[in-house]
Amino acid sequence: MDDATRSEIIEMALSDHTSFDAIESLHGLSADQVKTLMRNTAIAHGASGCGISARGAQIINKVLSFAGHLPL
């Protein structure tokens, strides 16, 4: 997956206006796959490339840890 697609999926997942169903329809990734993508991207690229800052990586990790306590 290229960086632009990864960024688009992450932006969609963090948006209040996009459902995981919409992401799956457009990109073929389930909610769990999107969460894994976000977590792996935050860990691997948090302080470097992919346009995600260290602060952005922290936010993604907080959202994912909170989302783990909510039903999909």
C-alpha positions as CSV (number, residue, x, y, z in Angstrom):
1,M,0.0,0.0,0.0
2,D,1.4,3.4,-0.9
3,D,1.7,6.3,1.5
4,A,-1.1,8.3,0.0
5,T,-3.6,5.5,0.3
6,R,-2.4,4.8,3.9
7,S,-2.9,8.4,4.8
8,E,-6.3,8.6,3.2
9,I,-7.5,5.5,5.1
10,I,-6.2,6.9,8.4
11,E,-7.8,10.3,7.8
12,M,-11.1,8.6,7.0
13,A,-10.9,6.4,10.1
14,L,-10.3,9.5,12.3
15,S,-13.1,11.5,10.7
16,D,-16.4,11.7,12.4
17,H,-18.1,11.6,9.0
18,T,-16.8,8.3,7.7
19,S,-17.8,4.9,8.9
20,F,-15.7,1.8,8.8
21,D,-18.2,0.3,6.4
22,A,-17.4,3.2,3.9
23,I,-13.7,2.5,4.3
24,E,-14.3,-1.2,3.7
25,S,-16.3,-0.4,0.6
26,L,-13.7,1.9,-0.8
27,H,-10.5,0.1,0.3
28,G,-11.5,-3.4,1.2
29,L,-10.3,-3.2,4.8
30,S,-12.3,-4.3,7.7
31,A,-12.5,-2.2,10.9
32,D,-10.0,-4.5,12.6
33,Q,-7.6,-4.2,9.6
34,V,-7.9,-0.4,9.7
35,K,-7.1,-0.3,13.4
36,T,-4.1,-2.5,12.8
37,L,-3.0,-0.3,9.9
38,M,-3.3,2.8,12.1
39,R,-1.5,1.2,15.0
40,N,1.4,-0.1,12.8
41,T,1.7,3.2,11.0
42,A,1.8,5.1,14.3
43,I,4.5,2.8,15.7
44,A,6.6,2.6,12.5
45,H,6.3,6.2,11.3
46,G,5.4,8.2,14.3
47,A,8.4,10.4,14.4
48,S,9.4,10.2,10.7
49,G,7.8,9.8,7.3
50,C,4.2,9.2,6.1
51,G,3.3,12.7,7.2
52,I,2.4,11.6,10.7
53,S,4.1,13.5,13.5
54,A,5.0,12.1,16.9
55,R,2.0,13.9,18.3
56,G,-0.2,12.4,15.6
57,A,1.1,8.9,16.5
58,Q,0.2,9.5,20.1
59,I,-3.3,10.6,19.2
60,I,-3.8,7.5,16.9
61,N,-2.6,5.2,19.7
62,K,-5.0,6.9,22.2
63,V,-7.9,6.6,19.8
64,L,-7.2,3.0,19.1
65,S,-6.8,2.1,22.8
66,F,-10.1,3.9,23.6
67,A,-11.8,2.3,20.5
68,G,-10.7,-1.1,21.8
69,H,-13.2,-0.7,24.6
70,L,-16.2,0.1,22.3
71,P,-18.2,-2.3,20.3
72,L,-18.0,-1.8,16.5
